[in-house]
Each structure stands twice: as C-alpha cells, then as structure tokens.
Amino acid sequence: MKERVLITGASGFIGFHLIEAALRNGLSVYAGIRAGSDVSHLRGYDIGYCELDYTNPELLTKQLAATGCNYIVHAAGATRAVTQQAYDTINADYGVNLATAALAGLGDKLNKFVYVSSLAAMGPLNSNDAVITEAVKPAPVTAYGRSKLLGEQKLQAVPSLPLVVLRPTAVYGPRERDIFIMFRSINRGIEAYIGRIEQRLSFIYVKDLASVIINSLFSGLSNEVFNISDGRSYGQYELANLSKQLLHRKTIRLHLPYGMIKGLAFAMERLYGWRGKAPVLNREKLHELTAVNWQCSIEKAKTQLGFCPQYSLEQGLKETLHWYHQNKWL
C-alpha cells in the first residue's frame, strides 16, 4: 500500500509542482484545497481531494483522519493581504490548526510535517559581504515575512510535531505569476528597475524546490530549518540578461526613481484598499524589492538533506519561458 501525502495549497503554483514530484516518488497524493478552488489544471492526475476548513479544528481533525496520510506538506498561504493580522491568521494560525488537527486525527501515522516558509522570514542583509545562513538573526522587512516567521515559531512550539521548515528564496518556473510580470515586460522591450542600488539576488527553480520538499519527507530530521536556493547569487541584471537572450529580445533599460515608485505604491494601496484588496505592489514590498542582499547559504540543506540543485538559472529559465510560450502567456 502506497504511503500518502497531503499537500495544502495544491491548486497553486508550487502546489502543482509538488503534486508532480510526489507522484514521481510513488506517493499517493491528497490535494488540500479551499472550497471553490480552480483545479482544472489537475485533471488527469490520479489524486484525491480534500477541502480543508482551517477555521474549524474539530472538523479539520476529522478531515485529516479520513485521509490517513503519513505526510503533510503545508504549502498553502497568503502572499498578499490587507493587514498584518490577516497575514498572521493565514500564514501562522491556520498552520498551527492544521498541525494540531493532524496530530489528533492521524497520531503515530504522521511521519513528517513540512512547512513551506520563505526566505522573507529571515529578511535581507544590508551589505553584500555576507550570506544569509540559518544562524542569522531573523529581521523580516514585510508583513508577509513577519507572518512566515511567526508561523515557524508557532509550529516549533507544537509538542511532538515532526516538523521540518524550508525557506525558499524567490521561486520561478512554469505557472508562476509574479516574476512573470518581468518576463512579459522584457518580451515587450522594457526592462525596469527601481533606483540604481547594487543588489545580490538568489533564485530557485520550482522543480528543484519541489524535489527537496518531497525528499525532506523521508528524512529522519525534526525541528530543523533550511534555507533553499540554487546555491548561487546574482547581480540585479542577470535574470533579465538571460531572459533577453532566451527570448531574443532587445530592451530599453529604465531606472525608475524610488520616490516615484513609492508614490505609485501608495496610490495602489489607496485604490485597492477601497475595494478591500491588497495590490501586487505596496510601500512595504519596496523594502524587499530594493534590498541590498538576498544571497543565502544552502550548505545545511546539502549536508543534512542531500540537496543538490539540478537546474542552473539558465536551464530553469529556458524551461520556464518555453512553457509560457506554449501556453500563450507570452
């Protein structure tokens, strides 16, 4: 009988690739989704579905017990919310509800609970002469990052939870929609930057991320935290330069004044705020976008998880842009 894994956020970008990786590893997959989630892109996959109610611990316990899962990957979360409280509820409290319900409903069957956090929980460094290790004191600069750190801390306090926390840096790949905005702009001949600050960035291709997440399920580790990237760092122009080569495009490179973008972010906050929604760009997000240093060490993941990224940035971009073309996103 196959071992079973529940993947939350299964209808999303990372969730889709986690399902594929789990199936390749011979696991029986349950897709944890919200009521009304679009799962049309998951048709044809031999998986089960579970509509999870994170607000009702008693019902959640019954839902998890019915799956009989041996592993849980908690990849669901909010990347945009109006308030810190909203972020904290979704990215921290819901995770604790899921974990406690899993322990109550699955008991000894639960071998591993993997929480997909973010490097945003650590925050960037202020100089280019260091790297973000797991030993660095966290200093998140956004509400999203603070909520992910809170989620880590609350889950680490759940007794007897076989927890592993993974903190991926910026994730790109087929179906991703935020970095895609830059690809679309480059495809149209525009390459835009905020100010002229020198930056060090890091990335991880979604297939490498999915692979290390699924592999971590079978580790004997518990209460460990790992930073995840492709192991390299990049200047602020490298992603665009490779994209231009692969797209066969020439661009006009623009350095937009920080003050102008901050004003635009403020206007978007007001406009979306009246609708009760969160914009893609806000003033706080600028702290992440203009941070000096996002390069991180993956030595701990290499040593303890056997993590070995298979995709260079160029290889990952080639697959990604090919997918966008095939599916008429570009």
C-alpha positions as CSV (number, residue, x, y, z in Angstrom):
1,M,0.0,0.0,0.0
2,K,1.4,3.4,-1.0
3,E,2.2,6.0,1.6
4,R,0.0,9.0,1.5
5,V,0.9,12.7,1.5
6,L,-1.5,15.7,1.9
7,I,-0.3,18.8,0.0
8,T,-2.0,22.0,1.0
9,G,-2.2,24.9,-1.5
10,A,-2.3,22.2,-4.1
11,S,-4.2,24.3,-6.6
12,G,-1.4,27.0,-6.6
13,F,1.9,27.4,-8.5
14,I,4.2,25.5,-6.1
15,G,1.4,23.1,-5.1
16,F,1.1,21.9,-8.7
17,H,4.8,21.0,-8.9
18,L,4.7,19.3,-5.5
19,I,1.9,17.0,-6.8
20,E,4.0,16.0,-9.8
21,A,7.1,15.4,-7.6
22,A,5.2,13.4,-5.0
23,L,3.6,11.2,-7.7
24,R,7.1,10.6,-9.2
25,N,8.2,9.4,-5.8
26,G,5.5,6.8,-5.7
27,L,3.3,8.6,-3.1
28,S,-0.5,8.6,-3.1
29,V,-1.5,12.3,-3.1
30,Y,-4.3,14.2,-1.5
31,A,-4.7,17.7,-2.7
32,G,-5.7,20.1,0.1
33,I,-7.7,22.9,-1.4
34,R,-10.2,25.6,-0.5
35,A,-13.8,25.4,-1.5
36,G,-14.2,26.9,-5.0
37,S,-10.5,26.4,-5.9
38,D,-9.8,26.1,-9.6
39,V,-8.4,22.6,-10.1
40,S,-9.0,22.2,-13.8
41,H,-5.2,22.1,-14.4
42,L,-5.1,19.0,-12.1
43,R,-7.4,16.9,-14.2
44,G,-5.8,13.8,-15.4
45,Y,-3.7,13.3,-12.3
46,D,-4.5,10.3,-10.1
47,I,-5.0,12.2,-6.9
48,G,-7.7,12.7,-4.2
49,Y,-9.1,16.0,-3.0
50,C,-9.8,17.3,0.5
51,E,-11.5,20.7,1.1
52,L,-9.9,21.9,4.3
53,D,-11.6,24.2,6.8
54,Y,-8.7,25.7,8.8
55,T,-11.1,27.7,11.0
56,N,-12.8,24.6,12.5
57,P,-10.3,22.4,14.4
58,E,-12.8,19.7,15.2
59,L,-13.9,19.3,11.5
60,L,-10.2,19.7,10.4
61,T,-9.3,16.7,12.6
62,K,-12.0,14.6,11.1
63,Q,-11.0,15.6,7.5
64,L,-7.3,14.7,8.1
65,A,-8.2,11.4,9.9
66,A,-10.2,10.4,6.8
67,T,-7.2,10.8,4.5
68,G,-5.0,8.5,6.6
69,C,-2.0,10.5,5.4
70,N,1.6,9.7,6.6
71,Y,3.0,13.1,5.5
72,I,1.8,16.7,5.2
73,V,3.3,19.4,3.2
74,H,1.8,22.8,4.2
75,A,2.4,25.0,1.2
76,A,-0.9,27.0,1.4
77,G,-0.6,30.6,2.5
78,A,-1.2,34.3,1.6
79,T,1.3,36.3,-0.3
80,R,-0.9,39.3,-0.4
81,A,-3.2,40.6,2.5
82,V,-4.5,43.9,3.6
83,T,-3.3,43.8,7.3
84,Q,-0.7,42.1,9.4
85,Q,-3.4,40.3,11.3
86,A,-4.8,38.8,8.1
87,Y,-1.3,37.6,7.1
88,D,-0.7,36.1,10.6
89,T,-4.1,34.3,10.6
90,I,-3.5,32.6,7.3
91,N,0.3,32.0,7.4
92,A,0.6,31.2,11.1
93,D,-2.6,30.4,12.9
94,Y,-4.0,28.2,10.1
95,G,-0.8,26.2,10.1
96,V,-1.0,25.6,13.8
97,N,-4.6,24.5,13.4
98,L,-3.6,22.1,10.7
99,A,-0.7,20.7,12.7
100,T,-2.7,20.1,15.9
101,A,-5.5,18.5,13.9
102,A,-3.0,16.3,12.2
103,L,-1.6,15.1,15.5
104,A,-5.1,14.5,16.9
105,G,-6.5,12.8,13.8
106,L,-3.5,10.9,12.5
107,G,-1.5,10.2,15.6
108,D,1.5,7.9,15.0
109,K,0.7,7.7,11.3
110,L,2.1,11.2,10.8
111,N,5.8,10.8,10.0
112,K,6.6,14.4,8.8
113,F,5.0,17.8,8.7
114,V,6.8,20.1,6.3
115,Y,6.1,23.9,6.5
116,V,7.0,25.8,3.3
117,S,8.1,29.1,4.8
118,S,10.1,31.8,2.9
119,L,13.5,33.5,3.0
120,A,11.4,36.6,3.6
121,A,11.0,35.3,7.2
122,M,14.8,35.9,7.6
123,G,14.8,39.2,5.8
124,P,17.7,40.6,3.6
125,L,21.1,41.7,4.6
126,N,22.3,45.3,4.4
127,S,25.7,44.6,2.9
128,N,27.0,42.4,0.0
129,D,29.9,40.8,2.0
130,A,27.8,38.2,3.8
131,V,25.2,35.5,3.2
132,I,22.0,34.5,4.9
133,T,22.5,31.4,7.0
134,E,20.1,29.7,9.3
135,A,22.1,31.1,12.2
136,V,21.5,34.7,11.2
137,K,19.0,36.5,13.5
138,P,15.7,36.9,11.5
139,A,14.8,40.5,10.6
140,P,11.9,40.4,8.1
141,V,11.0,43.7,6.5
142,T,7.5,43.0,5.4
143,A,4.2,41.8,7.0
144,Y,4.4,38.7,4.8
145,G,7.9,37.9,6.1
146,R,6.9,38.5,9.7
147,S,3.9,36.2,9.3
148,K,6.0,33.4,7.9
149,L,8.5,33.8,10.8
150,L,5.5,33.7,13.2
151,G,4.3,30.5,11.5
152,E,7.7,28.9,12.0
153,Q,7.8,29.8,15.7
154,K,4.3,28.7,16.4
155,L,4.7,25.4,14.7
156,Q,8.0,24.8,16.5
157,A,6.1,25.2,19.8
158,V,3.6,22.4,18.9
159,P,4.6,19.4,21.1
160,S,5.7,16.2,19.3
161,L,5.2,17.6,15.8
162,P,7.8,16.0,13.4
163,L,8.5,19.4,11.8
164,V,10.8,20.4,9.0
165,V,10.8,24.1,7.8
166,L,12.0,25.1,4.4
167,R,12.7,28.7,3.5
168,P,12.9,29.1,-0.3
169,T,14.2,32.3,-1.9
170,A,12.4,33.8,-5.0
171,V,10.8,30.9,-6.8
172,Y,10.3,30.9,-10.6
173,G,9.0,28.3,-13.1
174,P,6.0,27.3,-15.2
175,R,2.7,28.8,-13.8
176,E,4.4,31.4,-11.7
177,R,2.7,34.9,-12.0
178,D,4.8,37.5,-10.1
179,I,8.3,37.2,-11.7
180,F,6.3,36.5,-14.9
181,I,5.4,40.2,-14.9
182,M,9.1,41.0,-15.5
183,F,9.3,38.4,-18.3
184,R,6.3,39.9,-20.0
185,S,7.8,43.4,-19.8
186,I,11.1,42.2,-21.3
187,N,9.2,40.4,-24.1
188,R,7.6,43.8,-24.8
189,G,11.0,45.6,-24.9
190,I,11.0,47.2,-21.4
191,E,13.5,46.4,-18.6
192,A,12.7,48.4,-15.5
193,Y,14.5,48.8,-12.2
194,I,13.8,50.7,-9.0
195,G,16.7,53.1,-8.4
196,R,20.3,52.2,-9.0
197,I,21.3,50.3,-5.9
198,E,23.7,47.4,-6.3
199,Q,22.0,44.1,-5.3
200,R,22.8,40.5,-4.8
201,L,19.8,38.2,-5.5
202,S,19.0,34.5,-5.3
203,F,16.6,32.2,-7.0
204,I,15.3,28.6,-7.0
205,Y,13.7,26.8,-9.9
206,V,10.3,25.3,-8.8
207,K,11.2,21.7,-9.8
208,D,14.3,21.8,-7.6
209,L,12.2,23.2,-4.7
210,A,9.5,20.6,-5.1
211,S,12.2,17.9,-5.2
212,V,13.9,19.0,-1.9
213,I,10.5,19.4,-0.2
214,I,9.4,15.8,-1.1
215,N,12.8,14.4,-0.2
216,S,12.6,16.1,3.2
217,L,9.6,14.0,4.0
218,F,11.7,10.9,4.2
219,S,14.5,12.4,6.3
220,G,14.9,11.4,10.0
221,L,15.1,15.1,10.9
222,S,12.7,17.0,13.2
223,N,12.6,20.6,14.2
224,E,15.1,21.7,11.6
225,V,15.1,24.8,9.4
226,F,16.7,25.1,6.0
227,N,17.3,27.9,3.5
228,I,16.7,26.9,-0.1
229,S,18.1,28.4,-3.3
230,D,20.1,27.2,-6.3
231,G,23.3,27.8,-4.3
232,R,24.4,30.9,-6.3
233,S,23.9,34.6,-6.1
234,Y,23.2,37.0,-8.9
235,G,23.5,40.7,-9.7
236,Q,20.3,42.6,-10.3
237,Y,20.7,42.4,-14.1
238,E,21.5,38.7,-14.6
239,L,17.9,37.4,-14.6
240,A,16.9,40.0,-17.2
241,N,20.1,39.4,-19.3
242,L,19.5,35.7,-19.5
243,S,15.8,36.2,-20.3
244,K,16.6,38.6,-23.1
245,Q,18.9,36.0,-24.7
246,L,16.4,33.3,-24.5
247,L,13.5,35.5,-25.7
248,H,15.7,37.0,-28.5
249,R,14.7,40.5,-27.4
250,K,16.4,43.9,-27.0
251,T,15.1,46.2,-24.3
252,I,15.2,49.7,-23.1
253,R,16.7,49.6,-19.6
254,L,15.0,52.1,-17.3
255,H,16.0,53.1,-13.8
256,L,12.9,54.5,-12.2
257,P,13.3,56.9,-9.3
258,Y,12.5,55.3,-5.9
259,G,10.3,58.2,-4.9
260,M,8.1,57.9,-8.0
261,I,7.6,54.1,-7.4
262,K,6.9,54.8,-3.7
263,G,4.2,57.3,-4.8
264,L,2.7,54.7,-7.2
265,A,2.7,52.1,-4.5
266,F,0.9,54.5,-2.2
267,A,-1.8,55.2,-4.9
268,M,-2.2,51.5,-5.4
269,E,-2.7,50.9,-1.7
270,R,-5.4,53.5,-1.6
271,L,-7.2,52.3,-4.7
272,Y,-7.1,48.6,-3.7
273,G,-7.9,49.5,-0.1
274,W,-11.2,50.9,-1.0
275,R,-12.0,47.5,-2.6
276,G,-10.8,45.6,0.5
277,K,-8.0,44.0,-1.6
278,A,-4.2,44.0,-1.5
279,P,-2.1,45.3,-4.5
280,V,0.9,43.4,-6.0
281,L,3.0,46.5,-5.2
282,N,2.8,48.4,-1.9
283,R,5.2,50.7,0.0
284,E,6.3,47.8,2.3
285,K,7.0,45.5,-0.6
286,L,9.6,48.0,-1.8
287,H,11.8,47.1,1.2
288,E,12.1,43.6,-0.3
289,L,12.4,44.7,-3.9
290,T,15.2,47.2,-3.2
291,A,17.1,45.2,-0.5
292,V,20.8,45.0,-0.9
293,N,21.5,41.3,-0.3
294,W,19.2,38.2,-0.7
295,Q,22.0,35.6,-1.2
296,C,21.8,32.7,1.1
297,S,23.8,29.6,2.1
298,I,22.4,26.1,1.3
299,E,25.2,24.2,3.0
300,K,23.0,22.9,5.7
301,A,20.4,21.6,3.2
302,K,23.2,20.0,1.2
303,T,24.7,18.3,4.3
304,Q,21.6,17.2,6.1
305,L,19.0,16.8,3.3
306,G,21.4,15.8,0.5
307,F,20.1,18.7,-1.5
308,C,21.8,19.1,-4.9
309,P,20.1,21.6,-7.2
310,Q,19.8,20.2,-10.7
311,Y,18.9,23.4,-12.6
312,S,21.1,26.4,-13.3
313,L,19.3,29.7,-13.7
314,E,19.7,29.5,-17.5
315,Q,18.3,25.9,-17.6
316,G,15.4,26.8,-15.4
317,L,14.6,30.0,-17.4
318,K,14.7,28.0,-20.7
319,E,12.1,25.6,-19.5
320,T,10.0,28.4,-17.9
321,L,9.9,30.6,-20.9
322,H,9.2,27.7,-23.2
323,W,6.2,26.8,-21.1
324,Y,5.0,30.5,-21.1
325,H,5.2,30.4,-24.9
326,Q,3.5,27.1,-25.3
327,N,0.6,28.2,-23.1
328,K,0.4,31.6,-24.7
329,W,1.3,33.6,-21.6
330,L,3.9,35.3,-23.8
